[in-house]
Every structure is written in C-alpha cells, then in structure tokens.
Amino acid sequence: VSTQSTGNGVKAITNWGDSVRVIAPVSVIEDLLQTKLYTFEHKTVGQVLVRNLGPYSIPFDLKPLITMITGVSDFVPERPSVQKTKGKKVQDTDGLVITATLQGLYNIPSSAKISSNSSQAPIEFQGYAAVSYDDETDFSRQTKTPAPQAKPTIVGPFYGVGLESTLDYQYITAIGQNAVNFYWTENNWLYDFSQNFFQAKSIPLVISLSWGWSEADQCTIDTDCSNMGIDSAEYVRRVNVEFQKIGLRGVTIVASSGDSGANGRTDEECSTPGLRPDFPAASPYLVSVGATELNPVSKTSTTVAPVCGVTPCALGGTEVAVSYARSYFASGGGFSDVEQQPYWQQAAVSKYLKSGVALPPASYFNASGRGYPDIAALGHNYVIVANGQVEEVGGTSASSPVIAGVIALLNDYRLRRGLSPLGPFNPLLYKLVALYPSIVFDTTVGDNKCTEAGCSNNCQGFLCAKGWDPVTGLGSPNYSELLKYISQFDDERLAKKEAIDPQL
C-alpha cells in the first residue's frame, strides 16, 4: 500500500501496523480512488470536511489488502441533544442536581480529591463547540464546586460553547476533582478516533463518550464501509478491536447508553419490529452508563449552594430509572446484535433473563449478546452554566461523565499506591458486585420502553429488576464501598505476591 501510494504524489504515510494513514492533495485522492471530492460545511457547528459523493474505486492490486477506508465518505452522527428541562413541566419537587447531590447519593466524600496523575477527559466529535473557562468559574461559584486547578490539555478543535460539551466537562471535573484534565475533539467518527487516540503519546486514563448511533446503522454514517463491501457489523467489530488496544494502555472507556430507550434514536416511533442496540454503548470493551432520576425526592436544600436559592437542590431520594414522564427520555439498554456476551457478565444477565420479569418478544433482541448498560447514575435536572446562563439539563450525557469522574477517583487511589490504573473496568466491577452487593445501589423500578419522542404503543423495552438489568445495569455506584473493596482486593493479591491486574 505504501509503495503504491508513494508513487502517486502522496505527501505522507504513517504505518500503524494494522492500518495506514495517508495524507495527500485532493487531486491525488481523486485520481487514486477514481472519485470526485467536495467541500461540506456543517450547518450548525461550521465544521468543514472534504468528502466524496457516491462510490469510489480501489486500485486492483490493493483491493485484497484493504478492509475499509475512512475519511472519504464518512460523516459523524449528530450528537444527542441534552435534555433541557427548563421551560418544561418540571416541579420544584424534582430538585436540582449539583455536585453535592451526587456526592451525597453516591457516598463520595466532599474531601475526595485527586493527588496523583490520575487523568480524565470528555471526548467530543465533529468539531463540536467546546467550553468556556468563564462558565466553569461561574459554575464553581453557583454550585460550590471547587474549580479545576489548571486548564485542560486541548486535543483537536476548541472553540465556542456547547451545552452538551459543557455538561460533559463541568461534571467530569466536578466529581474527579483535581484530576489532570484533557479536552479531546475528533473531527471524524469512532474508528478514526480510536486510531488517533491509541497512537497519541499522552492520553487520559479515563474517557467519557456521550455520542452514539444504532449498532446496525454504522454504515449509514461511515458510508466508506458499505462502499467497500463490508457492513455495519464489521465496522463495529473493527472499532471494538481498537477499543481493546486502548484498554491495553490502561485506559477506561466510559460511554452513555443512549437517551431513546431500548428502541434507539433511529426508530423513535418504534415503527419496525425489533430493538436497536446503540454503539458504542453496546461494546463489551467499555463501561456503558444508563440514567436514573429521583422519584420521589426526600430531601432538598435552598442553602447548600447559591443556585439552590430559587429552586431547591436535591440532597436525597429514591433512584428509579429515568422516565419520559419526568425526564423526557429513557435510559438506553439492551443486547448487542454483534458482540457475544462476555464471560464476566454471563451470570448476572442469566439471572435477569430467568427471573420471570416480562421481556420483549424473543425475536426482538439477542439474548446471547453483550448486555448493556453496566452501571447508572442520575440523568435528570443537572445544573450547568453555559454562555453565562444557568441551564437545567439531563440525559445519559450527564451520567457518563459522572461515572468517569468516579473511576478517576478510584484510579487515584491505585496510582498513589504504586499500582496500575483500572483500565477495562467491567470484569472487576461485575466480580466485586457478585461478592459485595453493597458497592452499588440497585435500581429496581422503571423501564426503557419509551424514546426521546415519547411512548408509542408500538414500543417495547425492558423492565428494571433486582440485580443487573438492561435499563440501569448493576445500579448506581457506592463510591466508599467500591474503594473499600478494591483496596481489599489489592491487599489480598499483594499478600499472595500475585501480579496486581484489576481485570482478573
């Protein structure tokens, strides 16, 4: 491939072992692939991409060597909008969610701060608008949250202010306080991101992704793969290989499970039979995060932070799965149609499927597939500050950075002890929950039959149940108990003089 490309006016070639990056003038790409390239500008964020329309042709002698080509036909899916609750029928009894809410619910001491090189980052795509440091300062004041000690390391485009990115950054830093922060934006989609991330010299140890699209429709985004004669399933598998490689660098990937229930964003009216698992949420190589709400709220305060003076902030209550009636979305969850159920969750999933809980028709989901989400956190009525305005927002875009911040705190403990970061966290998480159920708060009420568009009579979905379920996973985190039993796990391994691998 390198020889063929070099002889055709290519400016640069980087060989990454199982992939090759090629940089060349438009005219050279058009000649190599026998296609025509055009300039496309995103009407909202203003990002400009050079892409083709229609098919392209691979040189005959290269075709057997290439699985797919990205950066020619592919576009990034639109990010799910955060669920803005201001102006909707939200009652004061819902309670605003701020840092103190989350710390209280999840047993995170307000003194929990990172003192090692534990690092974290939200991952954005498509040149999406970024965050404002002035907003971060105002958020800190309004919610009484310590501000980050330093500005983040910026990777990729960084301009403007977006609600979604603001939510990501303000809450990953609110929970993972004093972490080494990154802010990472990828112009292209998941395969390109995973390649660029894996090859980067300096990377965060925990990343949160709040983007996703139907597992079965990846090739409607990355049309390069359909042009190449492969399907969405193959694209998903290829990205999952890259996620495994990222895990080998000690990185924990966290992803939101989606805001359109078990049916997904691509069929919000539930017009066709079958459920649509989300990707990357259904990847077995990341921690997938669902969403809960407080219903009822049992404790509020108007004095815990300045923003609580008008609408009280929630400080306690009963967590249930988010509902369209209260939160205007449903927690994504279900079973992958591509990846088999990994060993570490088989017992938990089997228990759910055999529990007698009402299930969708058997033909609607792959009971032997990877079940998701793995865990959950609040996803309703978060306070953020964006463009100088206090906003009330929600979604699994809120719960994912919270879980990422929790893992950054756990990494801090291990790094200070001279141990490795947690990396791929699920094997240890499921093992510990089976041994010590107190490390999570089980959510047993709710379902994910609705979508962001509402609750059609055609929609199917799953119910919450005791233990793991495909709505809120294992439950929400009990940080103090997690820390206790991870420390105990490490002590036992050290006493036996075994290598400390948190994935075992």
KOLRO-270506 format. One line per field, with one value per residue (C-alpha): y, x, z; residue in three letters. Coordinates in nm, 4 decimals. Example, Ala and Ser with C-alpha at 12.3 -4.5 7.8 and 13.67 -1.06 7.14 Angstrom:
<atoms>
py [-0.4500; -0.1060]
px [1.2300; 1.3670]
pz [0.7800; 0.7140]
resn [ALA; SER]
</atoms>
This chain:
<atoms>
py [0.0000; 0.2392; 0.1754; 0.2275; 0.5484; 0.6995; 0.6751; 0.8751; 1.2110; 1.1267; 1.3734; 1.1495; 0.7885; 0.6590; 0.2818; 0.1787; -0.1945; -0.2880; 0.0406; 0.3103; 0.6850; 0.8638; 1.2422; 1.3663; 1.6544; 1.6322; 1.5804; 1.2802; 1.1170; 1.1727; 1.0076; 0.7143; 0.6372; 0.7457; 0.9764; 1.3443; 1.5220; 1.8143; 2.0530; 2.0073; 2.2513; 2.1521; 2.3970; 2.4164; 2.3865; 2.5146; 2.2221; 2.1797; 1.8347; 1.7196; 1.4114; 1.2385; 1.1635; 0.8118; 0.5178; 0.5152; 0.2603; 0.0840; 0.0057; -0.3613; -0.4643; -0.3012; -0.4352; -0.7678; -0.5754; -0.3249; -0.3857; -0.0312; 0.3302; 0.6128; 0.9866; 0.9671; 0.9156; 0.9125; 1.1710; 1.1842; 1.1324; 1.4249; 1.4159; 1.3531; 1.6863; 1.7197; 1.7080; 2.0689; 2.0720; 2.4457; 2.5506; 2.2006; 2.0766; 2.0286; 2.0647; 2.2186; 1.8806; 1.7313; 1.9135; 2.0499; 1.8230; 1.9704; 1.8272; 1.7947; 1.5917; 1.3364; 1.3232; 1.2596; 0.9947; 0.8022; 0.8290; 1.0407; 1.2485; 1.6187; 1.5885; 1.3296; 1.4956; 1.3556; 1.3990; 1.1757; 1.1895; 1.0378; 1.1903; 1.2185; 1.3663; 1.4062; 1.3035; 1.5159; 1.4691; 1.6665; 1.9806; 2.0306; 2.3600; 2.3474; 2.5047; 2.8426; 2.8877; 3.1812; 2.9470; 2.6987; 2.9701; 3.0691; 2.7030; 2.6638; 2.9639; 2.8776; 2.5137; 2.5498; 2.3099; 2.3513; 2.4641; 2.2659; 2.3662; 2.4100; 2.4407; 2.1121; 1.9816; 2.0506; 1.7931; 1.8854; 2.1840; 2.4064; 2.6976; 2.8249; 2.6920; 2.3877; 2.2757; 1.9101; 1.9631; 2.1989; 1.9290; 1.6744; 1.8909; 2.0526; 1.7204; 1.5046; 1.7729; 1.8191; 1.4518; 1.3815; 1.6885; 1.7930; 1.5358; 1.6025; 1.7112; 1.6769; 1.8080; 1.5930; 1.6531; 1.4208; 1.5506; 1.2052; 0.9049; 0.6165; 0.4229; 0.7348; 0.8470; 0.5135; 0.5045; 0.8594; 0.8093; 0.4832; 0.6304; 0.9523; 0.9830; 1.1469; 1.0280; 1.0464; 0.7321; 0.7704; 0.8971; 0.9670; 0.9438; 1.0848; 1.0115; 0.7097; 0.5665; 0.2418; -0.0547; -0.1747; 0.1595; 0.2473; 0.2243; 0.4917; 0.7205; 0.5761; 0.5024; 0.4127; 0.0684; -0.0002; 0.1314; -0.1210; -0.4102; -0.4578; -0.3989; -0.2194; -0.5331; -0.5477; -0.1785; -0.2346; -0.5303; -0.3280; -0.0409; -0.2904; -0.4184; -0.0627; -0.0274; -0.3403; -0.1871; 0.1314; -0.0816; -0.2332; 0.1139; 0.1139; 0.3369; 0.3020; 0.3950; 0.5113; 0.5710; 0.6852; 0.4154; 0.6494; 0.8511; 0.6631; 0.3523; 0.0041; 0.1217; 0.3724; 0.7019; 0.5593; 0.4375; 0.6603; 0.5852; 0.2095; 0.1536; -0.1637; -0.4851; -0.5382; -0.3340; -0.1349; -0.1533; 0.1527; 0.1773; 0.2335; 0.1721; -0.1992; -0.2539; -0.5058; -0.3078; -0.0092; 0.0799; 0.1592; 0.4034; 0.4332; 0.7014; 0.7367; 1.0063; 1.0791; 0.9908; 1.0884; 1.3441; 1.3079; 1.5909; 1.9332; 2.2443; 2.6109; 2.6958; 2.4272; 2.6391; 2.9787; 2.8244; 2.6444; 2.9692; 2.9814; 2.6149; 2.3807; 2.1348; 1.7650; 1.6046; 1.2703; 1.0482; 0.7180; 0.6403; 0.4878; 0.4544; 0.7799; 0.8145; 1.0142; 1.1451; 1.3144; 1.3405; 1.3385; 1.0478; 0.6817; 0.5053; 0.3188; -0.0514; -0.3954; -0.6553; -0.6306; -0.7988; -0.8124; -0.8984; -1.2104; -1.1888; -1.1672; -1.4179; -1.1594; -1.0708; -1.4055; -1.4934; -1.1522; -1.1481; -1.5067; -1.4274; -1.1412; -1.3410; -1.6260; -1.4034; -1.4155; -1.0460; -0.9614; -0.9420; -0.8110; -1.0759; -1.3130; -1.2165; -0.8517; -0.8957; -1.1165; -1.2756; -1.4153; -1.0746; -0.8336; -0.6790; -0.3093; -0.0760; -0.1831; 0.0894; 0.4056; 0.7485; 1.0382; 1.1826; 1.4465; 1.8163; 1.8852; 2.2454; 2.3715; 2.7199; 2.7787; 3.1139; 3.2795; 3.1268; 2.8688; 2.5768; 2.2666; 1.9660; 1.5887; 1.2680; 0.9796; 1.2556; 1.3583; 1.0172; 0.9099; 1.1866; 1.1347; 0.7677; 0.8652; 1.1014; 0.8230; 0.5957; 0.8760; 0.8906; 0.5136; 0.5364; 0.7993; 0.5510; 0.2865; 0.5257; 0.6634; 0.3053; 0.2452; 0.0208; 0.0321; 0.2184; 0.0181; 0.0047; -0.2098; -0.1982; -0.4320; -0.7683; -0.6373; -0.4465; -0.7498; -0.9718; -0.7324; -0.6744; -1.0530; -1.0750; -0.7475; -0.6192; -0.3086; -0.1467; -0.0445; 0.0910; -0.1385; 0.0277; -0.1941; 0.0428; 0.1656; 0.0598; 0.1790; 0.1313; 0.4987; 0.7062; 1.0747; 1.1151; 0.9760; 0.6489; 0.4896; 0.1871; 0.0057; 0.0460; -0.2486; -0.2418; -0.3886; -0.3619; -0.2952; -0.5864; -0.6899; -0.7209; -0.6386; -0.5265; -0.3732; -0.0384; 0.0700; -0.2120; -0.3203; 0.0010; 0.3270; 0.3462; 0.3436; 0.5049; 0.4469; 0.0771; 0.0466; 0.1999; -0.0258; -0.3492; -0.2567; -0.1818; -0.5150; -0.6900; -0.5300; -0.6240; -0.9890; -1.0033; -0.8338; -1.0741; -1.3618; -1.1808; -1.2019; -0.9512; -0.6855; -0.6925; -0.5311; -0.7038; -1.0522]
px [0.0000; 0.2794; 0.4658; 0.1552; 0.0619; 0.4116; 0.4424; 0.1259; 0.2054; 0.1127; 0.2594; 0.2854; 0.2231; 0.2147; 0.2183; 0.0423; 0.0814; -0.2805; -0.3710; -0.2101; -0.2749; -0.2324; -0.2188; -0.2423; -0.3765; -0.7401; -0.6392; -0.4246; -0.7023; -0.9479; -0.7076; -0.6237; -0.9872; -1.1458; -1.3936; -1.4772; -1.4319; -1.6419; -1.6380; -1.9165; -1.9908; -2.1936; -2.4835; -2.4735; -2.1125; -1.9497; -1.7085; -1.5766; -1.4996; -1.3780; -1.5736; -1.6916; -2.0436; -2.1210; -1.8835; -1.5114; -1.2731; -0.9765; -0.6720; -0.6950; -0.3647; -0.4559; -0.8086; -0.7131; -0.5104; -0.7758; -1.0761; -1.2078; -1.1069; -1.2206; -1.2034; -1.3527; -1.7287; -1.7930; -1.9732; -2.0201; -2.3748; -2.5431; -2.4799; -2.7924; -2.9084; -2.9018; -3.2490; -3.3192; -3.5726; -3.6095; -3.9424; -4.0883; -4.3224; -4.0557; -4.1729; -3.9696; -4.0071; -3.7808; -3.4882; -3.1869; -2.8838; -2.5461; -2.2140; -2.3348; -2.6354; -2.4117; -2.1578; -2.4318; -2.6154; -2.3034; -2.1099; -1.8331; -1.6744; -1.6592; -1.2904; -1.2301; -0.9698; -0.7068; -0.3427; -0.1751; -0.1519; -0.4973; -0.6366; -0.9720; -1.1375; -1.4684; -1.4476; -1.6315; -1.6718; -1.7413; -1.5605; -1.8413; -1.8444; -1.6327; -1.6478; -1.5833; -1.3438; -1.5569; -1.8571; -1.6508; -1.5707; -1.9367; -2.0425; -1.7964; -1.9453; -2.3111; -2.2785; -1.9996; -1.7806; -1.4001; -1.2811; -1.0166; -0.6674; -0.5435; -0.6797; -0.7135; -0.4765; -0.6550; -0.6511; -0.8325; -1.0592; -1.1536; -1.3893; -1.7316; -1.9596; -2.1872; -2.4454; -2.3501; -1.9763; -2.0268; -2.2260; -1.9529; -1.6683; -1.8333; -1.9402; -1.6383; -1.4301; -1.6861; -1.6575; -1.2954; -1.1699; -0.8077; -0.7536; -0.5228; -0.7819; -0.7865; -1.0431; -1.0390; -1.2239; -1.2152; -1.3295; -1.4230; -1.6063; -1.5156; -1.2623; -1.0571; -1.0858; -0.9722; -0.6748; -0.5671; -0.6188; -0.4265; -0.1323; -0.1135; 0.1836; -0.0036; -0.3573; -0.6045; -0.6635; -1.0438; -1.2526; -1.6250; -1.8146; -2.1677; -2.2156; -2.3715; -2.5785; -2.7560; -2.5189; -2.6933; -2.6628; -2.2954; -2.2599; -2.5232; -2.2722; -1.9457; -2.0566; -1.6983; -1.7626; -2.0652; -1.8725; -1.6031; -1.8484; -1.8491; -2.1428; -2.2105; -2.1340; -1.7832; -1.7324; -1.8405; -1.6038; -1.3149; -1.3769; -1.4005; -1.0536; -0.9283; -1.1095; -0.9303; -0.5974; -0.6833; -0.7629; -0.4169; -0.2788; -0.4609; -0.7464; -1.1059; -1.3603; -1.6981; -1.9957; -2.3544; -2.6103; -2.8346; -3.1499; -3.4047; -3.4577; -3.4277; -3.5589; -3.2864; -3.2619; -3.3035; -3.6616; -3.8054; -4.1629; -4.0959; -4.2352; -4.0418; -4.0261; -3.7086; -3.4987; -3.1976; -2.8887; -2.6670; -2.2981; -2.0518; -2.2734; -2.3079; -1.9324; -1.8011; -1.4771; -1.6174; -1.8326; -2.1822; -2.3818; -2.7593; -2.9589; -3.1799; -3.3967; -3.5014; -3.8661; -3.9552; -3.7052; -3.6905; -3.4553; -3.3860; -3.1926; -3.2069; -2.8787; -2.6288; -2.5233; -2.6226; -2.8056; -3.0414; -3.1897; -3.4815; -3.5337; -3.4237; -3.1424; -3.1996; -2.9928; -3.1673; -3.4392; -3.5176; -3.3443; -3.5582; -3.4931; -3.5461; -3.8926; -4.0245; -4.2999; -4.0481; -3.7197; -3.8356; -3.6137; -3.5498; -3.2279; -3.0726; -3.0154; -3.0465; -2.8279; -2.5700; -2.6511; -2.2792; -2.0771; -2.1330; -2.1960; -1.8609; -1.7820; -1.7772; -2.1465; -2.2995; -2.4132; -2.5711; -2.7509; -2.8682; -3.0195; -3.2174; -3.3424; -3.4526; -3.6084; -3.9566; -3.9595; -4.1693; -3.9482; -3.9973; -4.0738; -3.7778; -3.7359; -3.6777; -3.3408; -3.0325; -3.0374; -2.6856; -2.5389; -2.3435; -2.5932; -2.5774; -2.5623; -2.3247; -2.3979; -2.6052; -2.6173; -2.8606; -2.9509; -3.2140; -3.2139; -2.8389; -2.7321; -2.4723; -2.3563; -2.3207; -2.2745; -2.3186; -2.6637; -2.7725; -2.9322; -3.1097; -3.0254; -3.0102; -2.9540; -2.7114; -2.4759; -2.4877; -2.4482; -2.1497; -1.9071; -2.0113; -1.9108; -1.5899; -1.5111; -1.5755; -1.3300; -1.0726; -1.1001; -1.0515; -0.7515; -0.6047; -0.6082; -0.4293; -0.1731; -0.0866; -0.0285; 0.2086; -0.0371; -0.1683; -0.4869; -0.8084; -0.8159; -1.1046; -1.3150; -1.6079; -1.4508; -1.3584; -1.6862; -1.9076; -1.6872; -1.6993; -2.0748; -2.1307; -1.9178; -2.0153; -2.3555; -2.3209; -2.0836; -2.3848; -2.7322; -2.9664; -3.2422; -3.5483; -3.8211; -3.8726; -3.8279; -3.6871; -3.9847; -4.0134; -3.7845; -3.6960; -4.0009; -4.2428; -4.4152; -4.5757; -4.7960; -4.5693; -4.2620; -4.1116; -3.8411; -3.7046; -3.8041; -3.5809; -3.5339; -3.3227; -2.9612; -2.8406; -3.0969; -3.0749; -3.2067; -2.9766; -2.7204; -2.5941; -2.7198; -2.5521; -2.2134; -2.1463; -1.8037; -1.6896; -1.7758; -1.6135; -1.2951; -1.3053; -1.3373; -1.0963; -0.8429; -0.9222; -0.8843; -0.5421; -0.4376; -0.5261; -0.3355; -0.0305; -0.0351; -0.0222; 0.2532; 0.0464; 0.0706; -0.1937; -0.4178; -0.7549; -0.9144; -0.8790]
pz [0.0000; 0.0933; -0.2317; -0.4433; -0.2633; -0.2528; -0.6265; -0.6787; -0.5186; -0.1581; 0.0927; 0.3997; 0.5002; 0.8583; 0.9053; 1.2267; 1.1771; 1.1092; 0.9401; 0.7297; 0.7375; 0.4076; 0.3597; 0.0027; -0.2068; -0.3165; -0.6768; -0.5838; -0.3777; -0.6630; -0.9044; -0.6734; -0.5905; -0.9173; -0.7475; -0.7034; -0.3693; -0.2456; 0.0496; 0.3064; 0.5882; 0.8954; 0.9160; 1.2977; 1.4135; 1.0944; 1.0607; 0.7071; 0.5662; 0.2275; 0.1211; -0.1957; -0.3145; -0.4300; -0.4780; -0.5331; -0.6785; -0.5165; -0.7351; -0.8339; -0.6770; -0.3423; -0.3079; -0.1385; 0.1231; 0.2345; 0.4566; 0.4523; 0.4019; 0.6286; 0.5662; 0.2175; 0.2546; 0.6286; 0.8398; 1.2177; 1.3546; 1.5253; 1.8981; 2.1085; 2.2480; 2.6221; 2.7692; 2.8645; 3.1460; 3.1865; 3.0414; 3.0617; 3.3292; 3.5932; 3.9511; 4.2306; 4.3989; 4.1301; 4.2893; 4.1039; 4.0774; 4.1672; 4.2825; 4.6422; 4.5232; 4.3546; 4.6346; 4.8880; 4.6879; 4.5904; 4.9185; 4.7705; 5.0482; 4.9656; 5.0559; 4.7797; 4.5605; 4.3288; 4.4276; 4.1684; 3.7886; 3.7520; 3.4332; 3.2589; 2.9515; 2.7744; 2.4089; 2.1532; 1.7793; 1.4627; 1.5769; 1.8279; 2.0190; 2.3327; 2.6791; 2.8394; 3.1297; 3.2474; 3.2590; 3.4588; 3.7122; 3.7383; 3.7684; 4.0536; 4.2327; 4.1668; 4.2787; 4.5373; 4.3425; 4.3533; 4.0107; 3.8194; 3.9267; 3.5705; 3.2203; 3.0316; 2.7685; 2.4404; 2.1606; 1.8398; 1.7659; 2.0598; 2.0044; 2.1072; 2.3797; 2.3517; 2.6079; 2.5712; 2.5956; 2.8899; 3.0709; 2.9994; 3.1200; 3.4222; 3.5745; 3.4959; 3.6703; 3.9499; 4.0504; 3.9544; 4.1381; 4.0861; 3.8106; 3.5197; 3.2635; 2.8872; 2.6397; 2.3260; 1.9984; 1.6968; 1.3593; 1.2318; 1.3798; 1.6088; 1.4030; 1.3307; 1.6918; 1.8309; 1.5934; 1.6757; 2.0495; 2.0658; 1.8763; 2.0800; 2.3142; 2.6028; 2.6778; 2.9688; 3.1734; 3.1767; 2.8863; 2.8611; 2.5309; 2.5110; 2.1406; 1.9724; 1.6916; 1.6120; 1.6036; 1.2877; 1.1104; 1.1447; 0.7681; 0.7191; 0.8929; 0.7722; 0.4176; 0.3359; 0.4834; 0.2615; -0.0371; 0.0479; 0.0587; 0.4381; 0.6700; 0.9967; 1.1977; 1.0536; 1.1262; 1.4878; 1.5236; 1.3817; 1.6237; 1.9100; 1.8210; 1.8597; 2.1926; 2.3154; 2.2160; 2.4055; 2.7103; 2.6915; 2.7577; 3.0913; 2.9776; 3.0978; 2.8301; 2.9621; 2.7309; 2.7712; 2.6910; 2.4896; 2.5534; 2.3432; 2.5492; 2.4045; 2.0669; 1.9890; 1.8015; 1.4524; 1.5116; 1.7819; 1.6757; 1.7070; 1.3588; 1.2824; 1.4885; 1.6881; 1.9280; 1.8152; 2.0370; 2.0432; 1.9607; 2.1180; 2.4251; 2.3418; 2.3132; 2.5696; 2.5921; 2.7764; 3.0765; 2.9498; 3.1651; 3.1957; 3.3748; 3.6807; 3.8352; 4.1918; 4.2403; 4.4997; 4.6235; 5.0017; 5.0932; 4.9440; 5.0377; 4.9401; 5.1115; 5.0074; 4.7068; 4.5608; 4.2635; 4.5018; 4.6343; 4.3898; 4.3042; 4.5835; 4.5175; 4.5780; 4.8507; 4.8812; 4.7411; 4.5762; 4.2480; 3.9744; 3.6029; 3.4166; 3.2671; 2.9763; 3.2038; 3.4323; 3.2418; 2.8759; 2.7748; 2.8541; 2.9502; 2.6590; 2.7120; 2.5607; 2.3931; 2.1161; 1.7871; 1.7030; 2.0126; 2.2210; 2.5924; 2.7710; 3.0453; 3.3207; 3.2878; 3.1944; 3.5475; 3.6069; 3.2704; 3.3013; 3.6398; 3.4868; 3.1894; 3.4171; 3.6836; 3.5380; 3.4571; 3.1496; 2.8399; 2.4866; 2.2211; 2.1879; 1.8220; 1.9215; 2.0931; 2.1006; 2.4473; 2.3973; 2.3086; 2.5244; 2.7670; 2.8481; 3.0387; 3.3156; 3.5691; 3.6037; 3.7647; 3.7837; 3.4446; 3.5272; 3.6174; 3.6301; 3.6748; 3.4283; 3.3313; 2.9561; 2.7831; 3.1207; 3.1748; 3.4308; 3.2480; 3.3750; 3.1589; 3.1632; 2.9685; 2.9799; 2.8653; 3.2317; 3.3921; 3.1797; 3.2868; 3.6487; 3.6325; 3.4546; 3.7424; 3.9953; 3.8114; 3.8039; 4.1852; 4.2096; 3.9766; 4.2079; 4.4961; 4.2866; 4.1402; 4.4833; 4.5939; 4.3048; 4.1194; 3.7651; 3.6666; 3.6467; 3.2657; 3.1335; 3.4494; 3.3815; 3.4738; 3.8189; 3.8610; 3.7974; 4.0124; 4.3061; 4.2802; 4.2907; 4.6067; 4.7723; 4.6520; 4.8706; 4.6210; 4.4113; 4.4840; 4.2947; 4.0916; 4.0692; 3.9439; 3.5888; 3.2261; 2.8941; 2.6634; 2.5648; 2.3440; 2.3254; 2.1004; 2.3590; 2.4410; 2.1364; 2.1950; 1.9471; 2.1664; 2.3504; 2.6137; 2.9338; 3.2976; 3.5943; 3.8338; 4.1291; 4.0215; 3.6724; 3.4159; 3.0651; 3.1900; 3.4730; 3.4700; 3.8112; 3.9702; 4.0687; 4.2419; 4.6147; 4.5933; 4.9509; 4.9298; 4.5867; 4.7230; 5.0296; 4.8359; 4.5581; 4.8321; 4.9965; 4.6603; 4.6147; 4.9683; 4.9102; 4.5835; 4.7346; 5.0302; 4.7846; 4.5927; 4.2768; 3.9957; 4.0504; 3.7464; 3.8253; 3.5244; 3.6747]
resn [VAL; SER; THR; GLN; SER; THR; GLY; ASN; GLY; VAL; LYS; ALA; ILE; THR; ASN; TRP; GLY; ASP; SER; VAL; ARG; VAL; ILE; ALA; PRO; VAL; SER; VAL; ILE; GLU; ASP; LEU; LEU; GLN; THR; LYS; LEU; TYR; THR; PHE; GLU; HIS; LYS; THR; VAL; GLY; GLN; VAL; LEU; VAL; ARG; ASN; LEU; GLY; PRO; TYR; SER; ILE; PRO; PHE; ASP; LEU; LYS; PRO; LEU; ILE; THR; MET; ILE; THR; GLY; VAL; SER; ASP; PHE; VAL; PRO; GLU; ARG; PRO; SER; VAL; GLN; LYS; THR; LYS; GLY; LYS; LYS; VAL; GLN; ASP; THR; ASP; GLY; LEU; VAL; ILE; THR; ALA; THR; LEU; GLN; GLY; LEU; TYR; ASN; ILE; PRO; SER; SER; ALA; LYS; ILE; SER; SER; ASN; SER; SER; GLN; ALA; PRO; ILE; GLU; PHE; GLN; GLY; TYR; ALA; ALA; VAL; SER; TYR; ASP; ASP; GLU; THR; ASP; PHE; SER; ARG; GLN; THR; LYS; THR; PRO; ALA; PRO; GLN; ALA; LYS; PRO; THR; ILE; VAL; GLY; PRO; PHE; TYR; GLY; VAL; GLY; LEU; GLU; SER; THR; LEU; ASP; TYR; GLN; TYR; ILE; THR; ALA; ILE; GLY; GLN; ASN; ALA; VAL; ASN; PHE; TYR; TRP; THR; GLU; ASN; ASN; TRP; LEU; TYR; ASP; PHE; SER; GLN; ASN; PHE; PHE; GLN; ALA; LYS; SER; ILE; PRO; LEU; VAL; ILE; SER; LEU; SER; TRP; GLY; TRP; SER; GLU; ALA; ASP; GLN; CYS; THR; ILE; ASP; THR; ASP; CYS; SER; ASN; MET; GLY; ILE; ASP; SER; ALA; GLU; TYR; VAL; ARG; ARG; VAL; ASN; VAL; GLU; PHE; GLN; LYS; ILE; GLY; LEU; ARG; GLY; VAL; THR; ILE; VAL; ALA; SER; SER; GLY; ASP; SER; GLY; ALA; ASN; GLY; ARG; THR; ASP; GLU; GLU; CYS; SER; THR; PRO; GLY; LEU; ARG; PRO; ASP; PHE; PRO; ALA; ALA; SER; PRO; TYR; LEU; VAL; SER; VAL; GLY; ALA; THR; GLU; LEU; ASN; PRO; VAL; SER; LYS; THR; SER; THR; THR; VAL; ALA; PRO; VAL; CYS; GLY; VAL; THR; PRO; CYS; ALA; LEU; GLY; GLY; THR; GLU; VAL; ALA; VAL; SER; TYR; ALA; ARG; SER; TYR; PHE; ALA; SER; GLY; GLY; GLY; PHE; SER; ASP; VAL; GLU; GLN; GLN; PRO; TYR; TRP; GLN; GLN; ALA; ALA; VAL; SER; LYS; TYR; LEU; LYS; SER; GLY; VAL; ALA; LEU; PRO; PRO; ALA; SER; TYR; PHE; ASN; ALA; SER; GLY; ARG; GLY; TYR; PRO; ASP; ILE; ALA; ALA; LEU; GLY; HIS; ASN; TYR; VAL; ILE; VAL; ALA; ASN; GLY; GLN; VAL; GLU; GLU; VAL; GLY; GLY; THR; SER; ALA; SER; SER; PRO; VAL; ILE; ALA; GLY; VAL; ILE; ALA; LEU; LEU; ASN; ASP; TYR; ARG; LEU; ARG; ARG; GLY; LEU; SER; PRO; LEU; GLY; PRO; PHE; ASN; PRO; LEU; LEU; TYR; LYS; LEU; VAL; ALA; LEU; TYR; PRO; SER; ILE; VAL; PHE; ASP; THR; THR; VAL; GLY; ASP; ASN; LYS; CYS; THR; GLU; ALA; GLY; CYS; SER; ASN; ASN; CYS; GLN; GLY; PHE; LEU; CYS; ALA; LYS; GLY; TRP; ASP; PRO; VAL; THR; GLY; LEU; GLY; SER; PRO; ASN; TYR; SER; GLU; LEU; LEU; LYS; TYR; ILE; SER; GLN; PHE; ASP; ASP; GLU; ARG; LEU; ALA; LYS; LYS; GLU; ALA; ILE; ASP; PRO; GLN; LEU]
</atoms>
